[in-house]
């Protein structure tokens, strides 16, 4: 199963990186983003193990929790599309701009 990352999810990861750089924690940002990507890479082996996104309650829109973030993805037949990487406390609205 192939993993695709949307522009919005890529921008979310960039915003996470920028946030830690601005806070003067460059090593944390590198390690944290790498940990998120490693967590995403586990999805092809069992893409349905994670929960449905409560805001949608759709079988194929799921989320992987990587505290303090929600990694929202669309599971399709041959691909996993990473949609957003958002903080846990945010409700999902796919038209929002990422804010950390």
N, C-alpha and C positions, 0 to 999 in steps of 0.2 A: 504494500500500500504506500502510495506516494504522499508526502507532506508538502503542502503549498502554504505560503505565508502571504496574506493579503497586504496591500500597501498600508492599510490602517494598523494592522498588527505590527508590521515592521516599524511604522512611525511610533507606536506605543513603546516598543523596545528601545528605540532611539531616545524617546522622552525619559525613560527610566535611566538610561545611561547618562543623559545630560543632567538629570536631577542630581545624581550622585556626584558627578563632576563639579557641579555648582556648589554642592555641599562640602567639597574638598575631600571626597572619598573615592578617588579614581580606582583603587584596587577593588573596593567593594562593588563598584558598578560592573567591572569586567567579570568578576566571579559570579555576581548575581545574574547577569544576563546569560552567561554560559550555563548556569544551573537551570535557568528557565528553558533554554534550548535543549539541554539534555533531558529535561522532563518531557518536553514536547516529543522528542525522539522515541519515547517509550510507547507512544500512542498506536503505531501500526500493529504491535503485537496483540493489543486488546482494546480497540477504539471505543467499545461500548461499555467498558468498565466504569467510566466516569459518569457523573450524574447529568441528567437533562438540565438545561438552563431553566430555572424556575420562572423567569419572566416570560418564557415562550412555551414551555412544556411540550416541545416537539421532540420526537424520537431522535432525530438526526442533528439537532443543535445541542451540543453538550459542552461541559466545561471541566477543565482540569484545574484543580486548586493547587497553587504554588504560593503559599502565604508570603506576603499579603496580597497576592494577585490571583485573578481568575483568568485562565487561558480559555477563551471561548472558541469552539471550532465546529465546523459543519462536517459531519461524517457522510461521505458519499460512497458509492460502490467501490471505486478504486483509488479514491483520494481522501485525505483529511485536509480541510481548508482551515487554517488558523485565521480567525476573524479579528479578534481583539485580545489584548493583554491589559486587563484593568484591575484596579485595586478592589479588594473583596467587598468593601462597604458600598461601592457604587452599584446602582441598578443599571442594567444593560439597556442602552438605547443605541442601536447601530448607526444612527446618524450623528451622534455626539462627536466632538473633538476630544482627543485624549488629554487628560489633566492628571498630573501626579501630585 
